[in-house]
Amino acid sequence: MQKRRRFKQTESLTDRLSRFAKEVGDKASRLPPGPVREELLKKVRQAETALRFEGWTAPEKAPPGRTTDDELQTTRHP
């Protein structure tokens, strides 16, 4: 069986996503309008969305309208 290659991340996910979004956004801003630029801008939007979701992991930073895990449990339907 093949062994998985594992390594520790030295940067947090938030830091990596922020850096990625900035680098790709800068690259996209230098390109002329077209499909390549649109694809890069799409990746920037995805990274920014992931950053927003990453901030929701702590109860005090829950998404708008939700404050605790208990409240999330009670709003689910069977």
C-alpha positions as CSV (number, residue, x, y, z in Angstrom):
1,M,0.0,0.0,0.0
2,Q,1.2,3.5,-0.8
3,K,2.0,5.8,2.1
4,R,0.4,9.2,2.2
5,R,2.7,12.2,2.1
6,R,1.8,14.4,5.0
7,F,3.2,17.7,6.1
8,K,2.4,20.4,8.6
9,Q,1.1,23.7,7.2
10,T,3.3,26.6,8.5
11,E,0.7,29.2,7.6
12,S,-2.9,29.3,8.7
13,L,-5.7,28.6,6.1
14,T,-6.8,32.2,6.5
15,D,-3.4,33.5,5.7
16,R,-3.0,31.2,2.7
17,L,-6.4,32.1,1.3
18,S,-5.7,35.8,1.8
19,R,-2.4,35.7,0.0
20,F,-3.8,33.6,-2.8
21,A,-6.7,36.0,-3.4
22,K,-4.3,39.0,-3.4
23,E,-1.8,37.4,-5.8
24,V,-4.4,36.2,-8.2
25,G,-6.4,39.5,-8.0
26,D,-3.2,41.4,-8.9
27,K,-2.5,39.1,-11.8
28,A,-6.1,39.4,-13.1
29,S,-5.9,43.2,-12.9
30,R,-2.9,43.2,-15.3
31,L,-4.8,41.1,-17.9
32,P,-7.0,42.5,-20.6
33,P,-10.7,41.6,-20.4
34,G,-11.4,38.1,-21.6
35,P,-12.0,34.5,-20.4
36,V,-8.7,34.1,-18.7
37,R,-9.2,37.2,-16.6
38,E,-12.8,36.1,-15.8
39,E,-11.5,32.7,-14.6
40,L,-9.0,34.3,-12.3
41,L,-11.6,36.7,-10.9
42,K,-13.8,33.7,-10.2
43,K,-11.0,32.1,-8.2
44,V,-10.6,35.3,-6.2
45,R,-14.3,35.4,-5.4
46,Q,-14.2,31.7,-4.3
47,A,-11.2,32.4,-2.1
48,E,-12.9,35.4,-0.5
49,T,-16.1,33.3,0.1
50,A,-14.0,30.6,1.7
51,L,-12.4,33.3,4.0
52,R,-15.9,34.4,5.1
53,F,-16.9,30.8,5.9
54,E,-13.6,30.2,7.7
55,G,-14.5,33.0,10.0
56,W,-17.8,31.3,11.0
57,T,-16.1,28.4,12.8
58,A,-16.2,30.3,16.2
59,P,-19.6,30.8,17.8
60,E,-19.1,34.5,18.2
61,K,-18.4,34.8,14.5
62,A,-21.5,32.8,13.4
63,P,-23.2,33.7,10.1
64,P,-25.8,36.5,10.3
65,G,-28.9,35.3,12.2
66,R,-27.2,32.4,13.9
67,T,-25.4,32.7,17.2
68,T,-24.9,29.3,18.8
69,D,-24.7,25.6,18.0
70,D,-27.9,25.0,20.0
71,E,-29.8,27.4,17.9
72,L,-28.5,25.7,14.7
73,Q,-29.7,22.4,16.0
74,T,-33.2,23.6,16.7
75,T,-33.6,25.1,13.3
76,R,-33.0,21.8,11.5
77,H,-36.0,19.9,10.2
78,P,-36.3,16.1,10.5
